[in-house]
Amino acid sequence: MTRLSAFNSPLLLGFDHFERVLDRVSKSQGEGYPPYNIEQIGENGLRITLAVAGFSMDDLAVATEDNQLIIRGRQAEDDCGRVFLHRGIAARQFQRAFVLAEGIEVQGATLDNGLLHVDLVRPRPEPRVKSIPIQGAGKTSGSGTLLDVSAEPPCPDR
């Protein structure tokens, strides 16, 4: 079965990269652990906060790979002979990936009271205006050389 793409319009040239990003995002939506928030801080700032209760700084890793922010957590199995009657605090390993838009930069990460905060900044894009010169199409002779078409053709009315 072929998948219908929103980017196959002839007016959307060069957007195949976005289609791949959307595919990657849809594959990672099934993850539910750890829970997270995304908030806007300031005009160009974002903060991702993950609830990582029980994880220390040594158990966590934050990295960027291509255009993805990847956060991994893995706790060492150190129960020291403890017997749990109920274990409701998750201690499993996780990997959470966020697709970053072009130009977004990771400023830093902090761990505070079981919450991992990852701060991002979106630099303000400079407006890019480029003037494209228009050239005459020119006519070619049989030998492939350009003929001078800059001269005005004779007008029969004069």
C-alpha positions in Angstrom: 0.0 0.0 0.0 1.4 3.4 -0.9 1.3 6.2 1.6 -0.2 9.5 0.5 2.2 12.3 1.1 1.3 15.9 1.8 4.6 17.0 0.2 4.0 15.6 -3.3 2.6 18.9 -4.7 4.5 20.4 -7.6 4.5 23.7 -5.6 6.5 22.2 -2.7 10.0 21.7 -4.0 12.7 20.3 -1.8 10.5 19.4 1.2 11.3 15.7 1.1 13.5 16.3 4.2 10.4 17.4 6.2 8.6 14.2 5.1 11.4 12.1 6.6 11.3 14.2 9.8 7.6 13.6 10.1 8.0 9.9 9.6 10.6 9.8 12.4 8.3 11.8 14.7 5.4 9.5 14.1 7.5 6.4 14.9 8.5 7.9 18.3 5.0 8.9 19.5 4.4 5.5 21.1 6.9 6.3 23.9 5.3 7.3 27.2 8.2 7.2 29.7 9.4 9.4 31.1 6.7 12.0 31.0 7.8 15.5 29.8 6.8 19.1 29.4 7.8 21.5 26.7 7.5 25.2 27.6 8.4 28.5 26.0 10.8 30.6 28.0 11.3 34.0 26.6 10.8 35.1 23.0 13.2 32.6 21.4 13.7 30.0 24.2 12.3 26.6 24.8 12.7 24.2 27.8 12.1 20.5 27.8 11.5 19.1 31.3 11.6 15.3 31.9 10.5 13.7 35.1 13.5 11.4 36.0 12.9 10.6 39.6 15.6 8.3 41.0 18.1 9.1 38.2 21.4 10.8 39.1 23.5 12.9 36.7 25.7 9.9 36.1 22.7 7.9 35.0 21.6 10.4 32.3 23.0 11.4 28.9 21.9 14.3 26.7 23.2 14.5 23.1 22.3 15.7 19.7 22.6 13.4 16.7 21.9 15.0 13.3 18.8 17.1 14.0 17.6 15.1 17.0 17.9 15.7 20.7 18.4 12.4 22.4 18.0 11.9 26.1 19.0 8.5 27.6 18.7 7.2 31.1 20.1 4.0 32.6 20.3 3.2 36.3 22.8 0.8 37.7 21.1 -2.2 39.3 22.0 -1.6 42.9 19.3 -3.0 45.2 21.8 -4.0 47.9 19.6 -6.9 49.0 16.5 -4.7 49.5 13.1 -6.4 49.3 10.4 -4.3 47.8 6.8 -4.9 48.8 5.7 -2.4 46.1 7.9 -0.8 43.5 6.1 2.1 41.9 9.1 4.2 41.1 10.2 3.3 37.6 13.9 2.3 37.4 13.9 1.2 33.8 16.2 2.6 31.1 14.7 5.0 28.6 15.5 6.9 25.5 13.5 9.9 24.5 14.2 11.7 21.1 13.0 15.1 20.0 13.3 16.3 16.4 14.8 19.7 16.4 14.0 22.3 13.7 16.8 23.7 11.6 18.9 26.2 13.6 17.7 25.3 17.1 20.6 25.0 19.5 20.9 23.2 22.9 22.1 25.7 25.5 22.4 23.3 28.5 20.9 20.8 30.8 20.3 20.8 34.6 19.0 18.2 37.0 16.9 19.6 39.9 14.7 17.7 42.3 14.1 14.8 39.9 13.5 17.0 36.9 15.9 17.2 34.0 15.6 20.6 32.2 17.1 20.9 28.7 17.2 24.5 27.5 17.0 25.3 23.8 17.3 28.5 21.9 16.0 29.4 18.5 18.1 32.1 17.0 16.2 34.8 15.2 16.6 34.2 11.5 18.0 37.0 9.5 15.7 37.9 6.6 17.3 36.8 3.3 16.4 38.7 0.2 18.2 37.8 -3.0 17.6 39.5 -6.3 17.8 37.2 -9.3 19.0 38.8 -12.5 16.8 38.1 -15.5 18.7 37.3 -18.7 17.4 37.1 -22.2 16.7 33.6 -23.5 18.8 34.1 -26.6 18.4 32.1 -29.8 20.9 29.4 -30.9 21.9 28.7 -34.4 22.5 25.2 -35.7 26.1 25.3 -34.5 25.0 25.9 -30.9 26.4 29.5 -30.7 24.2 32.3 -29.3 22.9 34.9 -31.7 22.8 38.5 -30.7 19.1 39.1 -29.8 19.7 42.5 -28.1 19.2 44.5 -31.3 15.7 45.5 -32.0 14.1 43.6 -34.9 13.1 45.9 -37.8 9.6 47.2 -37.5 7.5 46.8 -40.7 5.3 49.8 -39.8 8.1 52.4 -40.0 
